Amino acid sequence: MALSLRLSEDETRVIKDYAQMQNKSVSEVMRQAIMEKIETEVDLKIYNKEMAEYKKTPVSYSHEDVKKILELD
């Protein structure tokens, strides 16, 4: 699938220069940047959801507790 993106000349130059420094194509650099951004936002949403849940019921276990629970001792 091909996508079109409008960039200023300065943005284009920065991206091309960065891609060249990384020995990657512009497409590869942009694909990686977009995927990393999406992953970061998904991770942040999961973190916020889980922290809200933890605050409702703040229970935590030490490594030693987990070992005992899982009978790893």
C-alpha positions as CSV (number, residue, x, y, z in Angstrom):
1,M,0.0,0.0,0.0
2,A,1.3,3.4,-0.8
3,L,0.6,6.5,1.2
4,S,1.1,10.2,0.4
5,L,2.5,12.6,2.9
6,R,2.9,16.4,2.6
7,L,6.1,17.7,4.2
8,S,7.9,21.0,4.1
9,E,11.3,21.2,2.4
10,D,13.0,21.4,5.8
11,E,11.1,18.4,7.1
12,T,12.0,16.4,4.0
13,R,15.6,17.3,4.2
14,V,15.8,16.3,7.9
15,I,14.1,13.0,7.2
16,K,16.3,12.2,4.2
17,D,19.5,13.2,6.1
18,Y,18.5,11.0,9.1
19,A,17.7,8.0,6.8
20,Q,21.0,8.4,5.2
21,M,22.8,8.5,8.5
22,Q,21.0,5.3,9.6
23,N,21.7,3.6,6.2
24,K,18.0,3.1,5.8
25,S,15.4,4.2,3.2
26,V,13.1,7.1,3.9
27,S,10.2,4.6,3.8
28,E,11.8,2.4,6.4
29,V,12.6,5.3,8.7
30,M,9.1,6.7,8.5
31,R,7.5,3.2,8.9
32,Q,9.6,2.6,12.0
33,A,8.8,6.0,13.5
34,I,5.1,5.6,13.0
35,M,5.0,2.1,14.4
36,E,7.1,3.2,17.5
37,K,4.7,6.1,18.1
38,I,1.7,3.8,17.9
39,E,3.3,1.3,20.3
40,T,4.1,4.0,22.7
41,E,0.6,5.3,22.8
42,V,-0.9,1.8,23.2
43,D,1.6,1.1,26.0
44,L,0.6,4.3,27.7
45,K,-3.1,3.5,27.5
46,I,-2.5,0.1,28.9
47,Y,-0.4,1.6,31.7
48,N,-3.0,4.2,32.6
49,K,-5.8,1.5,32.6
50,E,-3.8,-0.8,34.8
51,M,-2.7,2.0,37.2
52,A,-6.4,3.0,37.6
53,E,-7.2,-0.6,38.5
54,Y,-4.3,-0.9,40.9
55,K,-5.4,2.3,42.7
56,K,-8.9,0.7,43.2
57,T,-7.3,-2.3,44.8
58,P,-3.7,-1.6,45.7
59,V,-2.2,-5.1,46.2
60,S,1.3,-5.9,45.4
61,Y,3.7,-8.8,46.0
62,S,7.4,-9.0,46.6
63,H,9.6,-11.4,44.6
64,E,9.8,-13.6,47.6
65,D,5.9,-13.7,47.9
66,V,5.6,-14.6,44.2
67,K,8.1,-17.4,44.6
68,K,6.1,-18.8,47.5
69,I,2.8,-18.5,45.7
70,L,4.3,-20.2,42.7
71,E,6.1,-22.8,44.9
72,L,9.4,-21.9,43.4
73,D,11.3,-22.0,46.7
